[in-house]
Structures are given as C-alpha cells and as structure tokens.
Amino acid sequence: MADHPIPLILLKTPTSAHDSYTSHFAPHAPTSNPSPSYSYKPTYIPVLTHTPVLSSLLPLLRLPAPLSLYSALVFTSARAVDAFASALSSLSSTTSPEAEAEAEALLHYNGTLYAVGPATASSLRTSIPPYLPHAKIHGEEAGSGEALAEIMLQDIESGGLTRGGGGGEEEVLFLCGEKHRDVIPQRLGAAGWKVREMVVYRTDVREAFEQDLLARLREMDDRVGVRWIVLFSAAGGDAIVNALGEGGGSRNGGTRTFVACIGPTTAEYMRRQFGFEVHVVAKKPSPEGLRAGIEKFMMEVGITPDFEK
C-alpha cells in the first residue's frame, strides 16, 4: 500500500491552491502517528455551481447608499463573500457618473464584516478592502454560526457593535445562500436586534457531476484494493448513489469502495433519503477528524498500512 496510495475522492471544490485537505492527505504528509501510516492520493470533484444573485446585491450598493443602513454584514461562507465581491466589482467596472458616485460612497462605509472561521475571513481580507477600506473584519476565530453569534453578542455588550455603526438604523445584514441555518438571526433577534437575510448566491448541482464521479471510479488504479469517497454535503446524493451502483458499490473488480461524511447531518440525510449507510462520520469537521475516522475504520476491518489486495 505504501507504493500505491489510497485514492481519496473529495466531493468538493478546493478552497484554494493549498486546500487544507490536500496538504493533510498528500502522500508523505507529516503525521503525528510515529507508527507506519497510511498513504493517500487526494483528488477533487466539484459537486456544486454557485451563481451570484446580482439582482439582490446591486440595489444594495446604489445611492442613496442603503448599505450604510447596516451596522454589520454577516458572512458564513466564502461563497457569500465571492458573490458580494462580484457585485462590488461589477459596480466599479461600470463607467457612468452614477456608478462612480456610488463606488465613492462605499469607500466611507465603516461597519463591521463578520465572518465564520478563517477561510471566510481570509476571503473577505483578500477581496473586499479595495471597495470598503474602512470596514472592520471580525469573527475569524469562530468555527460555527453559534460561535459567531456569541462573538457578536459580546461585541454588542461591550459597545464594539452599536446600532447605526454603519451610519444608519437597520442594524445587521446576513448575506447567505438559499439553504442556511437561522441561528444568527435567532440569537441576535432574541437580543432585540433586527437581522435582514439576503440570498446572494444560488447553488445547483453540476450537470456533469454524476458522470465525472463515475468516470473517476472507473479509471482509478485498483492495485491498492481500497478507495474512499468523502461527502461534504448531501447535495447530489442521488447522483452519488447512482454512480456507486454503476461504478461498483462496496466492491468493483476486487476494489472496496468506502464512503465517509464530514458530519452527521449529511450522513443522516443519506440514510433517510436514499437508505444509504456511510462507513465513517468524522467526529470533527476537519482534515484531522476525517483522517482519524477513516483510519480507525480501516484498522477495525483489517486494512492495515501494509495491506495488500
């Protein structure tokens, strides 16, 4: 197995050229385990396409500057940041006196941009400052919507977040996708704050996803005898089940195919909707949590690092 790394198909779009799953699962990546370790070959298959809803975003940026009504903007995913940045870029590239005046007005926005976690915060820092140079970015240490809501409530209590901090009255704007949790609006609403939710990007399963997954399964080197598919969401669940049925479910030419989920919500959806039982659910939604779950499972079923097909 050491000469033939275990294929690991990650059903997601890499977050960057240095996605944390790539660095963690790359062949010969450092490990804290001093004993002989498993070797992996991670690859990605994007499941979703994300389309900015500019019809919602562009009016937010027009004069008389409705963005300034909000003391804070909330982003819980890099996709929402990308959509917002697309609208800002579209406005700045428009050559008209009105657009130039609107872009100039945005330069004075001094509200707070809250982000869930380091990836979303990094996206904000990379793409937003040229358009909103005076906006503050908070929340990098939050790992969930619940944690970000707590940070915002602490800022409210300490006076770091005040009504009208962005120059107006409306309070907080939550930029989100069609499917999102309501924990932030609920927590802030219970504290007496108004939160407006705005869908800023549309998510669809890629038309070619099922065929791409099936082709990847069929073309894989089966000398290892084991391969893993990792689900990061339930999107495209029917396509996943279909591809596994056509491309070889638990066994294909002697190769065992196992499925891991990054969290229990996706695993429960696959069970309830398709009667499909995944093999591993990561205890923590991280590369480390995923690897720990996969390797614990393989040891339990007798697939050791020196396993031969």
Salt bridges, closest charged atoms under 4 A:
ASP19 OD2 - LYS12 NZ 2.75
GLU102 OE1 - ARG62 NH1 2.92
GLU104 OE2 - HIS108 NE2 3.54
GLU140 OE1 - ARG125 NH1 2.87
GLU146 OE2 - ARG181 NH2 2.77
GLU150 OE1 - ARG187 NH2 2.76
ASP155 OD2 - HIS138 ND1 3.54
GLU171 OE2 - ARG163 NE 2.55
ASP182 OD1 - HIS180 NE2 3.62
GLU197 OE1 - HIS180 NE2 2.54
ASP204 OD2 - ARG202 NE 3.30
ASP212 OD2 - ARG206 NH2 2.55
GLU219 OE2 - ARG216 NE 3.51
ASP221 OD2 - ARG223 NH2 2.49
ASP222 OD2 - LYS309 NZ 3.49
GLU268 OE1 - ARG271 NH1 2.38
GLU268 OE2 - ARG272 NH1 3.68
GLU277 OE2 - ARG271 NE 3.05
GLU288 OE2 - HIS24 ND1 3.98
GLU295 OE2 - ARG291 NE 2.87
GLU300 OE2 - LYS296 NZ 2.61
